[in-house]
Amino acid sequence: MSDPKVMIGVPMPLDMFIDARTGKWCDREVNFGIGWMVEMVCGGSAARNKNVIVKKLLDTDCTDLFLLNNDTWPSLNTINKLLLHDKDIVAGITPAFNGEFFWMGQVEKNKVIKLKECPKTLTTAARAGGPGMLVKRKVFEKMKFPWFDFVQVDPNTEKSEDYYFSDKAVDLGFEIWIDPKTELNHNHRGVDLLEIARALM
C-alpha cells in the first residue's frame, strides 16, 4: 500500500485571520509527508469553504483530509499519529466555551462532552468536532454533495456543519472515532482554552 497523502484543509473567515501558530503548524506538518499540502479557502460560511476544500481534495491524489480551524492547532506529528489508527473518520478533541467548558464532538448524540467526562482512550462517537478531524477520501467519494451544511433544527437550534457531516457519514455506515490523547489548542478571543481546560481537569 502506498504512503498516505494528506491535505490539510483550513476554512478561513472573510477577514483571512489565521492564528500564527496555526499557520506555522501547517507549514511544519506538511514536511512530515511527501506530497502533503495545505488548502486554505475563504469566501463564505465554514460549510461552504469546507465543501470547496473537499472538491479540491477530490481533484488531487490525496488519500486523506485533515480539517483544522483557523484558530486551532495540535502538537507536531499529530496527523501521523491519527493515521496509525487507520479509521475512516477519527478526530482529536478541542476545548470550547459557551457558558461552560466542553469538548467539541459528541460521544452520545445531542449530548455535549463535559470537561471531566471525556473518554480516556480511543472511542467510537456519534459526532466529531471539525478541528483535528482526519477523514479518508473514500468517505467523501461515497457521500453525496453537500458534504457540509448548516441545518436549522428548530427556531432555537442549529446543527453545525461538522455534525451534519457526521450524521451523513454514520447513515452511510462509517464509524466515527475520537482520540482523547490528541488535544488541540484553541485560541478563543486571545486565550488558549486548552491551557484553561487542563488546569480545570
C-alpha positions as CSV (number, residue, x, y, z in Angstrom):
1,M,0.0,0.0,0.0
2,S,1.3,3.4,-0.9
3,D,2.0,6.1,1.7
4,P,-0.9,8.3,2.6
5,K,-1.0,11.8,1.1
6,V,-2.8,14.3,3.3
7,M,-4.4,17.6,2.5
8,I,-4.7,19.9,5.5
9,G,-7.9,22.0,5.0
10,V,-8.5,25.3,6.7
11,P,-11.8,27.1,6.2
12,M,-10.9,30.8,6.6
13,P,-13.1,33.7,7.8
14,L,-13.7,36.7,5.5
15,D,-11.0,38.8,7.2
16,M,-8.5,36.0,6.4
17,F,-7.4,35.9,10.1
18,I,-5.3,32.9,11.0
19,D,-3.5,32.4,14.3
20,A,0.2,32.5,13.6
21,R,0.6,29.2,15.5
22,T,-1.9,27.6,13.2
23,G,-0.1,28.7,10.1
24,K,3.3,27.7,11.4
25,W,1.9,24.3,12.4
26,C,0.6,23.7,8.9
27,D,3.9,24.6,7.3
28,R,5.8,22.3,9.6
29,E,3.4,19.4,9.4
30,V,3.4,19.1,5.6
31,N,7.1,18.4,5.9
32,F,6.4,15.1,7.5
33,G,4.8,13.6,4.4
34,I,5.7,13.5,0.8
35,G,3.1,15.1,-1.4
36,W,1.2,16.6,1.6
37,M,-0.4,20.0,1.0
38,V,-2.3,22.8,2.7
39,E,-5.5,24.3,1.3
40,M,-7.0,27.4,2.8
41,V,-10.3,28.6,1.5
42,C,-12.1,31.9,2.2
43,G,-15.2,33.4,0.7
44,G,-18.3,32.2,2.6
45,S,-19.5,30.2,5.5
46,A,-17.5,27.4,7.2
47,A,-19.7,24.9,5.5
48,R,-19.2,26.4,2.0
49,N,-15.5,26.7,2.5
50,K,-15.2,23.1,3.7
51,N,-17.2,21.9,0.6
52,V,-14.8,23.8,-1.6
53,I,-11.9,22.1,0.2
54,V,-13.4,18.7,-0.4
55,K,-13.8,19.4,-4.1
56,K,-10.2,20.4,-4.3
57,L,-9.2,17.2,-2.4
58,L,-11.1,15.1,-4.9
59,D,-9.2,16.8,-7.8
60,T,-5.9,15.5,-6.3
61,D,-4.5,12.1,-5.5
62,C,-4.7,12.9,-1.7
63,T,-5.9,10.0,0.4
64,D,-7.0,11.9,3.5
65,L,-8.3,15.3,4.6
66,F,-7.3,16.8,7.9
67,L,-9.6,19.6,8.9
68,L,-8.3,22.4,11.1
69,N,-9.9,25.7,12.1
70,N,-8.0,29.0,11.6
71,D,-7.6,29.4,15.4
72,T,-6.7,25.8,16.4
73,W,-3.5,23.8,16.3
74,P,-2.4,20.4,17.6
75,S,1.1,19.2,18.5
76,L,3.5,18.3,15.8
77,N,3.2,14.9,14.1
78,T,-0.5,14.7,15.1
79,I,-1.6,13.6,11.6
80,N,0.8,10.7,11.6
81,K,-0.5,9.6,15.0
82,L,-4.1,9.7,13.8
83,L,-3.2,7.8,10.6
84,L,-1.9,5.0,12.7
85,H,-5.5,4.3,14.0
86,D,-6.5,3.5,10.4
87,K,-10.0,4.7,10.9
88,D,-12.3,6.2,8.2
89,I,-13.0,9.2,10.5
90,V,-11.0,10.0,13.6
91,A,-10.7,13.3,15.5
92,G,-8.9,14.8,18.3
93,I,-10.6,16.8,21.0
94,T,-10.8,20.6,21.0
95,P,-12.0,22.6,24.0
96,A,-14.8,25.2,23.5
97,F,-16.6,27.6,25.8
98,N,-20.3,28.5,25.8
99,G,-21.1,29.5,29.3
100,E,-19.1,26.4,30.4
101,F,-16.2,24.4,29.1
102,F,-16.8,21.3,26.9
103,W,-15.1,19.3,24.3
104,M,-16.2,19.6,20.6
105,G,-17.8,16.4,19.4
106,Q,-20.4,14.0,20.9
107,V,-19.9,10.5,22.2
108,E,-23.6,10.3,22.6
109,K,-25.7,12.1,20.1
110,N,-27.0,15.5,21.2
111,K,-25.1,15.3,24.4
112,V,-22.0,17.6,24.9
113,I,-18.8,16.1,26.3
114,K,-18.3,17.8,29.6
115,L,-14.7,18.7,30.5
116,K,-14.2,15.9,33.0
117,E,-16.3,13.3,31.2
118,C,-14.1,12.9,28.2
119,P,-13.1,9.2,27.4
120,K,-9.6,8.3,28.3
121,T,-8.9,6.1,25.3
122,L,-9.8,5.9,21.6
123,T,-13.6,5.5,21.4
124,T,-16.4,5.4,18.9
125,A,-18.5,8.6,18.8
126,A,-21.8,9.8,17.4
127,R,-20.3,13.1,16.1
128,A,-16.9,14.7,15.7
129,G,-15.9,18.3,16.0
130,G,-14.3,19.8,12.9
131,P,-10.9,20.8,14.2
132,G,-8.5,17.9,14.2
133,M,-10.7,15.6,12.2
134,L,-9.0,13.2,9.8
135,V,-11.2,11.7,7.1
136,K,-10.4,9.2,4.4
137,R,-11.0,10.1,0.8
138,K,-13.5,7.3,0.3
139,V,-15.9,8.8,2.8
140,F,-16.3,11.9,0.6
141,E,-16.5,9.8,-2.6
142,K,-19.4,7.8,-1.2
143,M,-21.2,10.8,0.2
144,K,-23.4,13.0,-2.0
145,F,-22.8,16.8,-2.1
146,P,-23.1,18.8,0.1
147,W,-20.7,17.2,2.5
148,F,-21.1,20.0,5.0
149,D,-24.1,22.2,5.7
150,F,-25.8,24.1,8.4
151,V,-29.3,22.9,9.3
152,Q,-31.9,24.8,11.3
153,V,-33.4,22.1,13.5
154,D,-35.9,24.4,15.2
155,P,-36.1,28.2,15.8
156,N,-33.5,27.9,18.7
157,T,-31.3,25.1,17.5
158,E,-28.9,24.8,14.6
159,K,-26.9,21.7,13.6
160,S,-23.3,22.6,12.8
161,E,-21.7,21.7,9.5
162,D,-19.5,19.2,11.3
163,Y,-22.4,17.4,12.9
164,Y,-24.3,17.5,9.6
165,F,-21.3,15.7,8.0
166,S,-21.0,13.3,10.9
167,D,-24.7,12.3,10.7
168,K,-24.4,11.7,6.9
169,A,-21.3,9.6,7.4
170,V,-22.9,7.4,10.1
171,D,-26.0,6.9,7.9
172,L,-23.7,5.6,5.2
173,G,-22.2,3.1,7.6
174,F,-19.0,4.8,8.5
175,E,-17.7,4.8,12.1
176,I,-16.5,8.0,13.9
177,W,-13.8,7.8,16.4
178,I,-12.4,10.3,19.0
179,D,-8.9,10.1,20.2
180,P,-8.8,12.0,23.5
181,K,-5.0,11.8,23.6
182,T,-4.9,14.2,20.6
183,E,-5.7,17.6,22.1
184,L,-5.9,20.8,20.1
185,N,-5.1,24.2,21.3
186,H,-7.9,26.7,20.7
187,N,-7.3,30.5,20.6
188,H,-10.6,31.9,21.8
189,R,-10.6,35.7,22.0
190,G,-6.9,35.7,22.6
191,V,-7.0,33.0,25.3
192,D,-5.8,29.4,24.8
193,L,-8.7,27.3,26.0
194,L,-6.6,24.2,26.2
195,E,-4.4,25.6,28.9
196,I,-7.5,26.5,31.0
197,A,-9.2,23.2,30.3
198,R,-6.1,21.3,31.5
199,A,-6.0,23.4,34.7
200,L,-9.6,22.7,35.5
201,M,-9.4,18.9,35.0
